[in-house]
Amino acid sequence: MKRLIHLILTPKIIYSATKVSLVVGTLLNVINQWEYILAGQGIMVGHLLMNYMVPFCVSAYSGAKALTSQINK
């Protein structure tokens, strides 16, 4: 577990996960909050943050697991 967390915190994984998060999170925010955006209402900040955090966490975890399996070969 410590090894996985160490890999998640490497600059390469963080950079890659951030790129994925920006693309996927933006798409999710547009899809999930489209009505609020068109109506000129405020965006729900909690949903906005979750729409970016979930793809970041999934991408970072997946990247670290892939590196772990490459190292263990």
Backbone as CSV, one residue per row, in Angstrom:
resi,resn,N_x,N_y,N_z,CA_x,CA_y,CA_z,C_x,C_y,C_z
1,MET,0.827,-1.195,0.000,0.000,0.000,0.000,0.872,1.259,0.000
2,LYS,1.943,1.248,0.799,2.831,2.407,0.831,3.469,2.632,-0.534
3,ARG,3.816,1.541,-1.203,4.433,1.639,-2.527,3.454,2.266,-3.518
4,LEU,2.189,1.872,-3.430,1.165,2.414,-4.318,0.984,3.912,-4.092
5,ILE,0.920,4.313,-2.836,0.774,5.741,-2.517,1.999,6.513,-2.986
6,HIS,3.175,5.940,-2.797,4.402,6.585,-3.265,4.359,6.783,-4.781
7,LEU,3.897,5.790,-5.509,3.803,5.909,-6.966,2.757,6.940,-7.386
8,ILE,1.630,6.983,-6.669,0.585,7.963,-6.993,1.124,9.383,-6.850
9,LEU,2.027,9.605,-5.895,2.541,10.949,-5.636,3.722,11.339,-6.523
10,THR,4.101,10.496,-7.473,5.195,10.857,-8.375,4.707,11.902,-9.374
11,PRO,5.590,12.803,-9.785,5.181,13.876,-10.715,4.568,13.358,-12.018
12,LYS,5.077,12.244,-12.537,4.564,11.705,-13.793,3.095,11.293,-13.655
13,ILE,2.763,10.610,-12.575,1.385,10.165,-12.353,0.481,11.366,-12.079
14,ILE,0.934,12.300,-11.260,0.122,13.474,-10.942,-0.153,14.295,-12.204
15,TYR,0.856,14.480,-13.030,0.691,15.246,-14.273,-0.313,14.560,-15.201
16,SER,-0.169,13.266,-15.375,-1.067,12.518,-16.245,-2.496,12.530,-15.703
17,ALA,-2.658,12.302,-14.415,-3.990,12.295,-13.807,-4.639,13.667,-13.870
18,THR,-3.843,14.720,-13.764,-4.380,16.078,-13.854,-4.917,16.349,-15.256
19,LYS,-4.191,15.922,-16.267,-4.662,16.112,-17.648,-5.981,15.370,-17.874
20,VAL,-6.041,14.134,-17.428,-7.274,13.357,-17.573,-8.413,14.029,-16.825
21,SER,-8.135,14.479,-15.613,-9.145,15.115,-14.781,-9.691,16.388,-15.420
22,LEU,-8.821,17.175,-16.021,-9.279,18.416,-16.649,-10.214,18.145,-17.821
23,VAL,-9.888,17.160,-18.624,-10.739,16.842,-19.780,-12.046,16.191,-19.332
24,VAL,-11.941,15.110,-18.562,-13.131,14.368,-18.152,-13.991,15.202,-17.207
25,GLY,-13.363,15.896,-16.260,-14.109,16.719,-15.318,-14.883,17.834,-15.992
26,THR,-14.276,18.450,-16.990,-14.968,19.507,-17.724,-16.174,18.946,-18.465
27,LEU,-15.991,17.811,-19.127,-17.114,17.179,-19.822,-18.227,16.797,-18.843
28,LEU,-17.855,16.229,-17.709,-18.863,15.866,-16.708,-19.604,17.085,-16.177
29,ASN,-18.875,18.174,-15.952,-19.535,19.387,-15.465,-20.498,19.949,-16.488
30,VAL,-20.103,19.947,-17.741,-21.011,20.444,-18.778,-22.249,19.555,-18.868
31,ILE,-22.052,18.244,-18.843,-23.187,17.320,-18.925,-24.087,17.436,-17.696
32,ASN,-23.495,17.417,-16.513,-24.284,17.384,-15.271,-24.891,18.722,-14.880
33,GLN,-24.313,19.835,-15.320,-24.806,21.137,-14.877,-25.267,22.013,-16.034
34,TRP,-25.540,21.399,-17.170,-25.921,22.131,-18.363,-27.144,23.024,-18.125
35,GLU,-28.145,22.502,-17.429,-29.365,23.282,-17.181,-29.065,24.541,-16.366
36,TYR,-28.211,24.407,-15.375,-27.863,25.551,-14.529,-27.061,26.587,-15.309
37,ILE,-26.188,26.115,-16.181,-25.372,27.028,-16.984,-26.257,27.804,-17.948
38,LEU,-27.169,27.110,-18.633,-28.063,27.777,-19.581,-29.021,28.738,-18.895
39,ALA,-29.464,28.397,-17.694,-30.405,29.246,-16.960,-29.717,30.435,-16.298
40,GLY,-28.387,30.448,-16.334,-27.649,31.545,-15.706,-27.588,31.438,-14.195
41,GLN,-27.890,30.262,-13.669,-27.827,30.050,-12.223,-26.408,29.688,-11.831
42,GLY,-26.137,29.745,-10.569,-24.809,29.383,-10.085,-24.542,27.899,-10.230
43,ILE,-23.291,27.591,-10.442,-22.875,26.193,-10.539,-22.728,25.634,-9.132
44,MET,-23.120,24.378,-8.948,-22.988,23.726,-7.647,-21.513,23.359,-7.441
45,VAL,-20.874,24.041,-6.513,-19.437,23.905,-6.303,-19.059,22.497,-5.859
46,GLY,-19.849,21.898,-5.001,-19.562,20.538,-4.539,-19.530,19.546,-5.696
47,HIS,-20.503,19.653,-6.576,-20.534,18.780,-7.751,-19.368,19.081,-8.679
48,LEU,-19.048,20.336,-8.818,-17.922,20.734,-9.669,-16.628,20.084,-9.179
49,LEU,-16.384,20.172,-7.885,-15.165,19.592,-7.325,-15.144,18.067,-7.472
50,MET,-16.270,17.429,-7.225,-16.331,15.972,-7.347,-16.132,15.521,-8.792
51,ASN,-16.652,16.314,-9.736,-16.496,15.962,-11.148,-15.043,16.023,-11.603
52,TYR,-14.208,16.749,-10.888,-12.775,16.774,-11.194,-11.998,15.773,-10.340
53,MET,-12.398,15.601,-9.089,-11.649,14.732,-8.182,-11.779,13.253,-8.522
54,VAL,-12.964,12.823,-8.906,-13.167,11.396,-9.195,-12.305,10.942,-10.375
55,PRO,-12.318,11.641,-11.515,-11.428,11.202,-12.602,-9.949,11.273,-12.222
56,PHE,-9.569,12.274,-11.414,-8.182,12.375,-10.977,-7.790,11.144,-10.163
57,CYS,-8.623,10.790,-9.198,-8.315,9.645,-8.330,-8.281,8.337,-9.114
58,VAL,-9.234,8.148,-10.015,-9.276,6.921,-10.811,-8.043,6.833,-11.697
59,SER,-7.689,7.939,-12.342,-6.532,7.947,-13.232,-5.229,7.728,-12.463
60,ALA,-5.083,8.390,-11.327,-3.867,8.238,-10.525,-3.729,6.811,-10.010
61,TYR,-4.815,6.246,-9.525,-4.782,4.872,-9.030,-4.459,3.895,-10.158
62,SER,-5.100,4.075,-11.294,-4.859,3.185,-12.438,-3.417,3.274,-12.923
63,GLY,-2.890,4.487,-12.986,-1.504,4.668,-13.405,-0.527,4.020,-12.447
64,ALA,-0.773,4.165,-11.164,0.110,3.566,-10.159,0.019,2.042,-10.194
65,LYS,-1.177,1.502,-10.375,-1.321,0.050,-10.468,-0.611,-0.492,-11.706
66,ALA,-0.693,0.233,-12.813,-0.010,-0.198,-14.036,1.499,-0.204,-13.831
67,LEU,2.021,0.829,-13.175,3.457,0.863,-12.884,3.866,-0.270,-11.951
68,THR,3.039,-0.547,-10.977,3.321,-1.637,-10.029,3.399,-2.975,-10.765
69,SER,2.475,-3.204,-11.695,2.505,-4.477,-12.412,3.720,-4.558,-13.351
70,GLN,4.160,-3.436,-13.901,5.361,-3.427,-14.737,6.609,-3.695,-13.895
71,ILE,6.653,-3.116,-12.712,7.811,-3.298,-11.834,7.898,-4.753,-11.366
72,ASN,6.750,-5.384,-11.113,6.712,-6.749,-10.589,6.982,-7.810,-11.641
73,LYS,7.081,-7.440,-12.907,7.345,-8.441,-13.962,8.759,-8.902,-13.948
